Amino acid sequence: MAFIPQGNSTPGPSKIPGANRLLTKVEMRLSCKSLMDKDLGSKSDPLVVVELYDHMYKKWNEVGRTERIKNNLNPTFTEGIIVEYHFEEVQKIKFMVYDLDNDTKDLRDDDFLGQMECTVGQLVSGKKVTKPLVLKNGKAAKKGTITVDTEEVAENHDVLVLSFRATKLDKKDVMGKSDPFLEFYKQGVTEEDWHKVHQTEVIKNTLNPVWKPAEISVRSLCNGDYDKKLKIQVFDYDFDGGHDVIGEFYTTARELIFNSKSQIMCFDHDEGSANDLIGEFYTSSRQLMESGSRQIEWVCINPKKKAKKKNYKNSGQVFLTKCEVKRHYTFLDYILGGCQINFTVGIDFTGSNGDPIEPTSLHFISDSTPNEYTQAIVSVGEVIQDYDSDKLFPALGFGAKIPPNNEISHEFAINFNATNPFCSGVTGVVAAYQACLRQITLWGPTNVAPIIDHVAKFATEALNQNKASQYFILLLLTDGVLTDMYETRDAIVKASHLPMSVIIVGVGQADFTDMRMLDGDDGKLRSPNGEAAARDIVQFVPFRDFKGANPADLARCVLAELPQQVEEYFKMKGLHPPVLHRL
């Protein structure tokens, strides 16, 4: 069972591993009112995109976005936005509201509803800030406001798993029964402020619903404050978003885990009308946590019906059928627990790079300035090598004629030792790369699937060990569009089931449009036969976007998704760290 602090708990700043300063993260909960209606025959389907301004490069960078809420002009978003807060900096932040018309990440074909710009400092000091939306030209939007409620993030990675069912709920639909679902809220700055943190699925046309287990992180539920007031409501779903309250109850996380009063509300979901409240009930954390295999029953009460009817008894019963605490293991949990990161480099030696002896070649070796291949190897490798105990990295090449027979190869060790392709550290990789250039002939085509399959073989061996002890990273450096795109897509989809990630850095000025499809940011990558990737394992960036920048910026960009990819893989496989370093 997870450790639960006694008494009041106040989240504090957390230390960055390896840094000497403190870092504070804040979470922003967003809601909008009276948005513009851009859809014909229905309402807008809003989401909010959040960007921070980079003063060094004078550009806005996306830091997160909420979920899309369908058919709602007054949305309260469940997904919070977490950003790093630096007291010593003026951090400009922008919230852009869109009416989303499709499932792609690209927003250029979606309707813009307005934006709000301020600083993180203003949000932190104001705690709850409401401002009108404006257009991109700075003029006031026709209508709409956005509210941002900010609080410090607690470092708690546990997850509550709550299983609920109900019986004999109130019938809210004229032509049917009820369509009930649960919503979970945590209290905001004032007693009247509530922020939605979770919503169950809708169970259609029933007065006796059984909901799927609800997994809610302790951080999302109460931000580590076990005495923060919670509200759970039961609704009857309506298509137009006007869900009817069936009932509600109040509680705290401490009550859920130990023993105090909670309220849960149950609603009936209606297609095309307001959702009806069926009833509510109260419980405690102790009841929920200690229930084990036995069920706990609450009477679901609808306050309005109770006030109007003298003979009113209840609006049904709600049962907690199971409660457990699951630990969410983080990237650091796996690293500190003994997981090794295995780093492999794949280098493009095709003829399109240009003759290495010519200064215009992407492979030209200069005494004064390292070429883009070298810069990418060093910037990424220097970060990853800290997580590999032996610091021996396989370095492979593709697309060249190699000695001794001058045959074309799409998978060769750049030190020409097939049985021992390892280089000692990042400097060893760079030295082997430069020595290799003097012994090969650049050729083609640009086929990378063989190298992906090469690393996948070792990742498969790690998979078969059924331990969270190894994870593989392949850094692919290429100057152009892949010739074997079909084979590469197939290789990546297969690799998505393995403990590995692929980082692709596009070198030079080629058109890398087709390469971006390998990055799953715009939807799941699919193999030529239609199989979807189990998870997103590819990160692609063109090196030219970082030309002249600090080398650390490239590493920061291409490695940003890696910790999440490691966590997602081991969670998908149900594997915990080899050694648990924290209780």
ABEGO torsion letter per residue (X at the ends): XBBBBBEBBBBBBBBBBGBABBBBBBBBBBBBBGBBBABBGBBBBBBBBBBBBBAAAGBBBBAEBBBBBBGBABBBBABBBBBBBBAABBBBBBBBBBBBABABABAAABBBAEBBBBBAAAAAAAGBBBBBBBBAAGBBBABEBBBBBBBBBBBBABBBBBBBBBBGBBBABAABBBBBBBBBBBBBABAABBBBABBBBBBBGBABBBBBBBBBBAAAAAGGBAABBBBBBBBBBBAAGBBBBABBBBBBAAAAABBBBBBBBBBBBBBGBBBBBAEBBBBBAAAAAAAEABBBBBBBBBAAAAAABAABABAEBBBBABBBBBBBBBAAAAAAAGBBBBBBBBBBABAAAEBAABAABAABBBAABBBAAAAAAAAAAAAAAAABAAGBBBBBBBGBBBOAAGBBBABBBAAGBAABABBBEAAAAAAAAAAAAAABBBBOBBBAAAAAAAAAAAAAAAAAAGBBABBBBBBBBBABBBABAAAAAAAAAAAAABBBBBBBBBBEABBAAAAAAABAAAEBBBBAAGBBBABBABBBBBAAAABGBBAAAAAAAAAAAAAAAAAAAAAAAGBBBABBABX
